[in-house]
Amino acid sequence: MRLHIMVPFLLLPFVAQSQTQAPASGYLAPATSTVEKPYSPQLKSDLVRLRDAALADDYAYQQAAHLTDSIGPRPGGSPQAEAAVQYVASELRKLSLDVRLEPVNVPRWIRGADTAELVEYPGQAQGAAQKIVLTALGGNHPTDPKGLTAEVVVVKSFDELKALGRDKVAGKIILFNVPFDEEKAEAGFADDAYGEAVIYRGAGAKAAAELGAVASLVRSVGGADYRIPHAGWSANAGIPAAAVTAEDADLITRLAVQGTVRMHLVLTSETSARVPSSNVVADLKGSEHPEQVVIVSGHLDSWDLGTGAIDDAAGVVVAMETAQLLRQLHMQPKRTIRVIAWMDEENGGTGHDAYAAAHSGEFADHVAAIESDLGAGHPFGFHAKIKPAALPELKPLEEILRSFGANLIKVTDRSPGSDISPMAEAGVPTFGIMQDGRTYFNYHHTAADTLDKINPQQLRENAAAMAVLAYALAEMPEPLPR
């Protein structure tokens, strides 16, 4: 998951409302009738079979284990990323899908030496220094191998940085100490907490560079606070950029209140020239309308600190399982179901850009696109960028998904996923699985994003949610209204 900030959602309930009755506070009244448009008995039966098969199947978990344990971290442009492309393609060919590798030129992430220490600070013992734990960000402009030494200036907002002015910023290392709101995350608003803090990771270096800073640091965007840094994308501003742990951000802040703090910083990690890679695109052809496409997807690349289990091997494998289940149950959709394993979601989004460039002329026939990129926690339903008039078409899914609590649909005016955003902008109905994200950002982009963070039963639930929605969209008499 890269820099994709979600906006507040309005819950559209699965209840019929009178056209003259005012909706309850906080609810958006549909523009058209919400009278259910029933599914055929055959479709309902097929969706129940699909759900039950998914909830009893371990295909997705086995695929996630291979991607994480056997292939490992998959930063864009790396040998592991290319091995993952070939592996997913081969597995989808085993399901007799029409598989192709669509070219993407991706920035190659190369991890170097990322170290820092405080070499001057109030109360310093003679000859002492303090290690700072950090990781370079995706837009890092590498330091000289010997590093740089400069005073650290702490700010808590872009406004505070701007108020300092160039005289107090030029030649300094800027630290944006903006906490991730863990209470919001624990209360179920992890997306909002992430959105409030991640803007400093994405744009902080650029803002600091414009005022003459020699480097930019950001407090890691995430929870848990076990002195582990969180990697991620940052706009390349021509200066070194890194994320420090929450504990070290607070340490520097406390010391800076007392006097001058100077840091020696070595950040040789870098994004090098672009190299060839691929999106994996695989079609289970529709029996009646093969030109009409329903996408199921997740992104294959990851950061290199962990093994990219919840971000986003989980998303890729539940998309793969949609095809596997349909083959297992001998169910042939009327419309084409397309599995996509996106490349380079994390460090630039070149994968979805390449897909849009190649397929934008076909978006009129893209019936819907589904993405999973918020982990592998229990699914509550879907975020959706759809017209209110589409709700009656989806209402019959409520009872089928209710059995494991995945029956909510929350409507947003922005794309519910980063890689499907070009389609959302073009008017294609788009869906993102709404996972329980209360602990997601504890592990997101860290060394702790490993297979043990995936609960097998919850992964089955995610596979069931994606497969049921995708098949329903592929079987409806008419595509969702736009």
JODAQUI-V916716 format. One record per backbone hydrogen bond with DSSP energy under -0.5 kcal/mol. NH is the residue of the N-H (numbers start at 0). CO is the residue of the C=O. E is the energy in kcal/mol with one decimal. If there is no record, write none. Layout:
nh,co,e
NH,CO,E
NH,CO,E
This chain:
nh,co,e
3,1,-1.7
4,2,-0.5
5,3,-0.6
9,410,-1.7
10,8,-0.5
11,408,-1.4
12,10,-0.8
14,12,-1.3
20,17,-0.6
26,23,-2.0
27,10,-0.6
28,26,-0.6
36,391,-1.6
37,35,-0.8
43,39,-2.5
44,40,-2.4
45,41,-2.5
46,42,-2.6
47,43,-2.1
48,44,-2.2
49,45,-2.5
50,46,-2.6
51,47,-2.7
52,48,-2.3
53,49,-2.2
54,50,-2.2
55,52,-1.0
56,53,-1.3
61,57,-2.4
62,58,-2.2
63,59,-2.5
64,60,-2.4
65,61,-1.7
66,62,-2.5
67,63,-2.3
68,64,-2.4
69,64,-0.9
69,65,-0.9
70,65,-2.2
71,66,-1.1
73,302,-0.5
77,74,-2.1
81,77,-1.9
82,78,-2.3
83,79,-2.3
84,80,-2.0
85,81,-2.1
86,82,-2.4
87,83,-2.7
88,84,-2.2
89,85,-2.2
90,86,-2.4
91,87,-2.2
92,88,-1.9
93,89,-1.5
94,90,-0.6
94,91,-0.6
95,92,-2.2
96,91,-1.7
97,282,-2.5
98,96,-1.1
99,280,-2.6
101,99,-0.7
101,278,-2.3
102,100,-0.5
103,276,-2.4
105,103,-0.7
105,274,-2.7
107,271,-0.6
107,272,-0.6
108,75,-1.9
108,106,-0.6
109,107,-0.5
109,269,-2.9
110,108,-0.5
113,111,-0.6
114,112,-0.5
114,265,-2.7
115,131,-0.6
116,263,-1.8
117,129,-3.1
118,116,-0.6
118,261,-2.0
119,261,-1.4
123,120,-1.6
127,124,-2.3
129,117,-1.7
131,115,-2.6
133,131,-0.5
134,242,-2.1
136,240,-2.5
137,231,-3.4
139,136,-2.3
140,238,-1.1
141,139,-0.7
142,266,-2.7
146,143,-2.7
147,264,-2.2
149,262,-2.0
151,260,-3.0
152,172,-2.9
154,174,-2.7
160,156,-1.7
161,157,-2.6
162,158,-2.3
163,159,-1.2
163,160,-0.6
164,160,-1.1
167,163,-0.5
167,164,-0.9
168,164,-0.7
168,165,-0.8
169,165,-2.8
170,211,-2.6
171,168,-2.3
172,150,-3.2
173,171,-0.6
173,214,-2.3
174,152,-2.6
175,173,-0.5
175,216,-2.7
176,154,-2.6
176,174,-0.9
177,175,-1.1
178,176,-0.6
181,179,-1.3
184,180,-1.8
185,181,-2.6
186,182,-1.4
187,184,-1.6
188,183,-3.0
192,188,-2.1
193,189,-2.7
194,190,-2.6
195,191,-2.0
196,192,-1.3
197,193,-3.1
198,194,-0.7
199,196,-1.5
200,196,-0.7
201,197,-2.5
202,198,-2.4
203,199,-1.3
206,202,-2.1
207,203,-2.6
208,204,-2.8
209,205,-1.9
210,206,-0.6
210,207,-1.0
211,208,-1.9
212,207,-2.2
213,171,-2.5
214,171,-1.0
215,239,-2.5
216,173,-3.5
217,241,-1.8
218,175,-2.5
219,243,-2.5
221,219,-1.1
222,440,-0.8
224,222,-1.3
230,228,-0.5
230,444,-2.8
234,201,-2.4
236,234,-0.5
239,213,-0.8
241,215,-1.9
242,134,-2.8
243,217,-2.2
244,132,-1.9
248,244,-2.3
249,245,-2.1
250,246,-2.0
251,247,-2.6
252,248,-1.9
253,249,-2.6
254,250,-2.3
255,251,-2.6
256,252,-1.5
257,253,-0.7
257,254,-0.8
258,254,-1.2
261,119,-2.6
262,149,-2.9
263,116,-2.9
264,147,-3.3
264,262,-0.6
265,114,-2.9
267,112,-2.5
269,109,-2.4
270,139,-0.6
271,107,-3.0
271,269,-0.7
274,105,-2.7
276,103,-2.4
278,101,-2.5
279,340,-2.0
280,99,-2.5
280,278,-0.6
281,338,-2.6
282,97,-2.3
283,336,-2.7
284,282,-0.8
286,332,-2.4
287,333,-1.6
288,333,-3.1
291,288,-1.7
292,364,-2.5
293,335,-2.7
294,367,-2.4
295,337,-2.6
296,369,-0.9
297,339,-1.5
299,341,-3.7
300,341,-0.8
301,73,-1.7
306,448,-2.5
307,448,-0.6
308,448,-0.7
312,307,-2.1
313,308,-2.2
315,311,-1.9
316,312,-2.6
317,313,-1.8
318,314,-1.4
319,315,-2.3
320,316,-2.2
321,317,-1.1
322,318,-1.0
323,319,-2.1
324,320,-2.9
325,321,-1.7
326,322,-2.2
327,323,-2.6
328,324,-2.5
329,326,-0.9
330,325,-2.7
331,329,-0.6
332,330,-0.6
334,473,-0.9
335,288,-0.8
335,291,-2.2
336,283,-2.1
337,293,-3.0
337,335,-0.6
338,281,-3.1
338,336,-0.6
339,295,-2.3
340,279,-2.3
341,297,-2.4
341,339,-0.7
347,344,-0.5
348,343,-2.0
349,343,-0.5
350,342,-0.8
352,348,-1.6
353,349,-2.5
354,350,-2.1
355,351,-2.3
356,352,-2.3
357,353,-2.0
358,354,-2.3
359,355,-2.0
361,358,-2.8
362,359,-1.3
364,361,-2.1
365,362,-1.4
366,292,-2.0
366,364,-1.0
367,292,-1.3
368,428,-1.8
369,294,-2.3
370,430,-2.2
371,296,-1.9
372,370,-0.5
374,309,-0.6
379,433,-3.3
380,433,-0.6
381,407,-2.5
382,431,-3.0
383,409,-2.8
384,429,-2.6
385,383,-0.8
386,480,-0.6
389,386,-2.5
390,387,-1.6
392,389,-0.9
393,389,-0.9
393,390,-1.0
394,390,-1.6
396,393,-2.0
397,394,-1.9
399,395,-0.7
400,396,-2.6
401,397,-1.9
402,398,-0.7
403,400,-1.2
404,401,-1.7
405,400,-2.4
407,379,-2.4
409,381,-2.8
410,9,-1.8
410,408,-0.5
411,383,-2.4
420,417,-1.3
423,419,-2.3
424,420,-2.7
425,421,-1.0
426,423,-1.5
427,422,-2.5
428,366,-0.5
429,384,-1.4
430,368,-2.7
431,382,-2.5
432,370,-1.7
433,380,-2.5
434,432,-1.2
435,377,-1.8
436,434,-0.8
440,436,-0.7
441,438,-1.8
442,438,-0.7
442,439,-1.3
443,439,-1.6
445,442,-2.1
448,445,-1.5
449,447,-1.8
452,449,-2.3
453,450,-2.4
454,452,-0.6
455,453,-0.6
458,454,-2.3
459,455,-2.1
460,456,-1.9
461,457,-2.0
462,458,-2.4
463,459,-2.5
464,460,-2.5
465,461,-2.4
466,462,-2.6
467,463,-2.5
468,464,-2.0
469,465,-2.6
470,466,-2.5
471,467,-2.2
472,468,-2.5
473,469,-1.9
474,470,-1.2
474,471,-0.6
475,471,-1.5
